[in-house]
Amino acid sequence: MKRWILPTIMLIFFFLVIGCEKDEVVAPKAGDDVKQSEKLAKEDAVSEDKTDETADVDGEEESSAEKEAVSENTVDSNKEAAVAQKETKEIAKPADSKVATPSQTKPSTASSQQEPSKLSVDEAKQQESPAQPKPAPEPAQPAPEPTKPKQTVTITITAPEVKGTIVPVTTVEMHGGDTVLSVTQRTVKERGIQISVTGSGATAYIQGIDNLYEFDHGPLSGWEIFVDGKALDRSAGVYGVQPGQAILLRYTKDYTK
């Protein structure tokens, strides 16, 4: 509407200028003035009608554009509301389906569901840890044999008339095949006592013990040997001994007594 106002004002100004010039040059007649005023009034009316029509057209265009914008906004808002409602329904359905009623939830089901997870964790740990070899069983030790009592004999070495007791009564463990001579030699050697023997076996003869020899105290002096109180009837080198027997070696100045 504003774009029509300026041309209309210019047109009216133009007619007024022209009319004023005619008035100044030629004096218009009374009838002409009336006609000219009527003509100007008609033109003004026509221009106003055109201006109003243009304004109406502009207003209609603007109103139609506003209506279209409003309708588009309404459609968009309706679409957004529909989409939001659809998404709300889709979200609500899974949540509703997952909700379990009290009758459906049972303690036995929960425990049965937890047990496989524990088993699976234990199996995974066993798979991760390398299998350790089992220790080899120790061999069975044989039962100890019952210890046999030791077989022993006693031995005494003395020179009552010269030195007294050289070896007191001593228990000696027996070895296989021991004789009177072997027991005597083992005993004096363990104590560091000197012994002198001639021959071997059946001819073995004890000449001196602890540096005390035969004939040192007369022609009848020398060493006598007894087993369980009995004088030997053969060489000490072949006379075997039995467990528990008592051996006595005694130096005498006169073996005939």
C-alpha positions as CSV (number, residue, x, y, z in Angstrom):
1,M,0.0,0.0,0.0
2,K,2.9,2.4,0.8
3,R,4.3,2.0,-2.8
4,W,1.1,3.6,-4.1
5,I,0.9,6.5,-1.8
6,L,4.0,8.3,-3.2
7,P,2.9,8.2,-6.8
8,T,-0.6,9.3,-5.8
9,I,0.8,12.3,-4.0
10,M,3.0,13.2,-6.9
11,L,0.1,12.9,-9.3
12,I,-2.0,15.3,-7.2
13,F,0.8,17.7,-6.9
14,F,1.3,17.6,-10.7
15,F,-2.4,18.4,-11.3
16,L,-2.3,21.2,-8.7
17,V,0.7,22.8,-10.4
18,I,-0.9,22.6,-13.8
19,G,-4.1,23.9,-12.5
20,C,-2.4,26.8,-10.8
21,E,-0.5,27.7,-14.0
22,K,-3.8,27.8,-16.0
23,D,-5.3,30.0,-13.3
24,E,-2.5,32.4,-13.5
25,V,-2.5,32.6,-17.3
26,V,-6.2,32.4,-18.1
27,A,-8.9,33.0,-15.7
28,P,-11.0,29.9,-15.7
29,K,-14.6,30.0,-16.0
30,A,-17.0,29.1,-13.3
31,G,-18.3,26.0,-15.2
32,D,-14.8,24.9,-16.0
33,D,-13.8,25.0,-12.4
34,V,-16.7,22.9,-11.5
35,K,-15.9,20.3,-14.2
36,Q,-12.2,20.4,-13.4
37,S,-12.9,19.8,-9.6
38,E,-15.3,17.0,-10.4
39,K,-12.7,15.4,-12.7
40,L,-10.0,15.7,-10.1
41,A,-12.3,14.2,-7.5
42,K,-13.1,11.3,-9.8
43,E,-9.4,10.8,-10.5
44,D,-8.7,10.9,-6.8
45,A,-11.5,8.4,-6.2
46,V,-10.1,6.1,-8.9
47,S,-6.6,6.3,-7.5
48,E,-7.9,5.6,-4.0
49,D,-9.9,2.7,-5.3
50,K,-6.7,1.3,-7.0
51,T,-4.7,1.9,-3.9
52,D,-7.3,0.1,-1.8
53,E,-7.4,-2.8,-4.2
54,T,-3.6,-3.0,-4.2
55,A,-3.7,-2.9,-0.4
56,D,-6.3,-5.6,-0.3
57,V,-4.3,-7.8,-2.7
58,D,-1.2,-7.3,-0.6
59,G,-3.2,-8.0,2.6
60,E,-4.7,-11.1,1.0
61,E,-1.2,-12.3,-0.1
62,E,0.2,-11.6,3.3
63,S,-2.7,-13.4,5.1
64,S,-2.5,-16.4,2.8
65,A,1.3,-16.6,3.4
66,E,0.6,-16.4,7.2
67,K,-2.0,-19.0,6.9
68,E,0.3,-21.3,5.0
69,A,3.1,-20.8,7.5
70,V,0.6,-21.5,10.4
71,S,-0.6,-24.6,8.6
72,E,2.9,-25.8,8.0
73,N,3.8,-25.2,11.6
74,T,0.7,-27.0,12.7
75,V,1.5,-30.0,10.4
76,D,5.2,-30.1,11.6
77,S,4.1,-30.0,15.2
78,N,1.5,-32.7,14.6
79,K,4.2,-34.8,12.9
80,E,6.7,-34.3,15.8
81,A,4.0,-35.2,18.3
82,A,3.2,-38.4,16.4
83,V,6.8,-39.4,16.1
84,A,7.4,-38.7,19.8
85,Q,4.3,-40.7,20.7
86,K,5.5,-43.6,18.5
87,E,9.0,-43.5,20.1
88,T,7.4,-43.5,23.5
89,K,5.4,-46.5,22.7
90,E,8.4,-48.4,21.3
91,I,10.5,-47.6,24.4
92,A,7.7,-48.5,26.7
93,K,7.0,-52.0,25.2
94,P,10.5,-53.5,25.9
95,A,10.5,-52.0,29.4
96,D,7.0,-53.5,30.0
97,S,8.0,-56.9,28.6
98,K,11.1,-57.1,30.9
99,V,9.1,-56.4,34.0
100,A,8.4,-59.7,35.7
101,T,5.5,-60.2,38.0
102,P,6.1,-61.6,41.5
103,S,4.5,-64.9,40.5
104,Q,7.1,-65.3,37.7
105,T,10.2,-64.6,39.8
106,K,11.3,-67.6,41.8
107,P,14.4,-67.9,44.1
108,S,15.2,-71.3,42.6
109,T,15.4,-69.8,39.1
110,A,17.8,-67.0,40.3
111,S,20.0,-69.5,42.1
112,S,20.1,-71.8,39.1
113,Q,21.0,-68.9,36.9
114,Q,23.9,-67.8,39.2
115,E,25.4,-71.3,39.5
116,P,26.4,-71.6,35.8
117,S,28.2,-68.3,36.0
118,K,30.2,-69.4,39.0
119,L,31.1,-72.7,37.3
120,S,32.1,-70.9,34.1
121,V,34.4,-68.6,36.1
122,D,36.0,-71.6,37.8
123,E,36.5,-73.4,34.5
124,A,38.1,-70.3,33.0
125,K,40.5,-70.1,35.9
126,Q,41.4,-73.7,35.5
127,Q,42.0,-73.2,31.8
128,E,44.2,-70.1,32.4
129,S,46.4,-71.8,35.1
130,P,48.7,-74.5,33.7
131,A,48.1,-78.0,35.0
132,Q,50.6,-78.7,37.7
133,P,52.1,-82.2,37.7
134,K,51.2,-84.4,40.6
135,P,54.1,-85.3,42.9
136,A,55.2,-88.9,42.4
137,P,54.3,-91.2,45.2
138,E,57.1,-92.0,47.5
139,P,58.2,-95.6,47.3
140,A,57.1,-97.7,50.2
141,Q,59.9,-98.3,52.6
142,P,60.4,-101.8,53.7
143,A,59.6,-102.6,57.2
144,P,62.7,-102.5,59.4
145,E,63.9,-106.0,60.3
146,P,63.7,-106.7,64.0
147,T,67.1,-106.1,65.5
148,K,68.8,-109.2,66.7
149,P,70.4,-109.1,70.1
150,K,74.1,-108.6,69.9
151,Q,76.3,-111.6,70.6
152,T,79.1,-110.9,73.0
153,V,81.8,-112.5,75.1
154,T,83.8,-111.2,78.0
155,I,87.5,-111.0,78.2
156,T,89.9,-110.2,81.2
157,I,93.7,-109.8,81.0
158,T,95.6,-109.8,84.3
159,A,99.1,-110.4,85.9
160,P,98.3,-110.6,89.6
161,E,101.8,-111.4,90.8
162,V,103.5,-108.7,88.6
163,K,101.3,-105.9,87.2
164,G,97.8,-106.6,88.5
165,T,94.9,-106.1,86.1
166,I,95.8,-105.1,82.6
167,V,92.3,-105.3,81.0
168,P,89.4,-105.5,83.4
169,V,86.3,-107.6,82.6
170,T,85.2,-106.2,79.2
171,T,82.2,-107.2,77.0
172,V,83.3,-107.5,73.4
173,E,80.9,-107.9,70.5
174,M,81.5,-111.1,68.5
175,H,82.3,-111.3,64.8
176,G,81.7,-114.2,62.6
177,G,84.4,-116.9,63.0
178,D,85.9,-115.3,66.1
179,T,88.5,-117.3,68.0
180,V,90.1,-116.7,71.4
181,L,93.1,-115.2,69.7
182,S,91.1,-112.8,67.4
183,V,89.0,-111.5,70.4
184,T,92.2,-110.9,72.4
185,Q,94.0,-109.1,69.6
186,R,91.0,-106.9,68.8
187,T,90.6,-105.9,72.5
188,V,94.3,-105.0,73.2
189,K,94.6,-103.0,69.9
190,E,91.5,-100.9,70.8
191,R,93.3,-99.9,74.0
192,G,96.7,-99.5,72.6
193,I,98.2,-102.4,74.5
194,Q,101.2,-104.2,73.1
195,I,100.8,-108.0,72.1
196,S,103.3,-110.4,70.6
197,V,102.2,-113.6,68.8
198,T,104.2,-116.2,67.0
199,G,102.8,-118.6,64.4
200,S,99.2,-118.7,63.1
201,G,96.2,-120.9,63.2
202,A,97.0,-124.1,65.0
203,T,100.6,-123.0,65.7
204,A,99.7,-119.6,67.1
205,Y,101.3,-118.8,70.4
206,I,101.0,-115.7,72.6
207,Q,104.5,-114.8,73.9
208,G,103.9,-111.4,75.6
209,I,101.2,-108.8,76.4
210,D,101.9,-105.3,77.7
211,N,105.6,-106.0,77.4
212,L,105.3,-108.9,79.8
213,Y,106.8,-112.0,78.2
214,E,107.2,-115.7,79.2
215,F,110.3,-116.5,81.2
216,D,110.6,-112.9,82.4
217,H,109.9,-114.1,86.0
218,G,111.5,-117.6,85.8
219,P,111.7,-120.6,83.6
220,L,108.1,-121.6,84.4
221,S,106.6,-118.1,83.9
222,G,104.3,-117.3,81.0
223,W,100.7,-116.7,79.9
224,E,97.8,-119.1,80.6
225,I,94.5,-119.0,78.8
226,F,91.1,-120.1,80.1
227,V,87.5,-120.2,78.6
228,D,84.7,-120.5,81.2
229,G,87.4,-121.5,83.7
230,K,88.9,-124.3,81.6
231,A,92.4,-124.2,80.2
232,L,92.7,-124.5,76.5
233,D,93.6,-127.9,75.1
234,R,94.6,-126.5,71.7
235,S,96.0,-123.3,70.1
236,A,94.1,-120.0,70.8
237,G,94.2,-119.4,67.0
238,V,91.8,-122.3,66.3
239,Y,89.7,-122.3,69.5
240,G,86.3,-120.9,68.6
241,V,84.2,-119.0,71.0
242,Q,80.4,-119.0,71.7
243,P,78.2,-116.1,72.7
244,G,78.3,-115.5,76.5
245,Q,81.6,-117.2,77.1
246,A,84.2,-115.7,79.4
247,I,87.9,-115.5,78.3
248,L,90.7,-115.1,80.8
249,L,94.4,-114.5,80.1
250,R,96.6,-114.6,83.2
251,Y,100.3,-114.3,83.6
252,T,101.9,-116.7,86.1
253,K,105.4,-117.2,87.4
254,D,104.8,-121.0,87.7
255,Y,102.3,-122.6,85.3
256,T,102.6,-125.9,87.2
257,K,100.7,-124.6,90.2
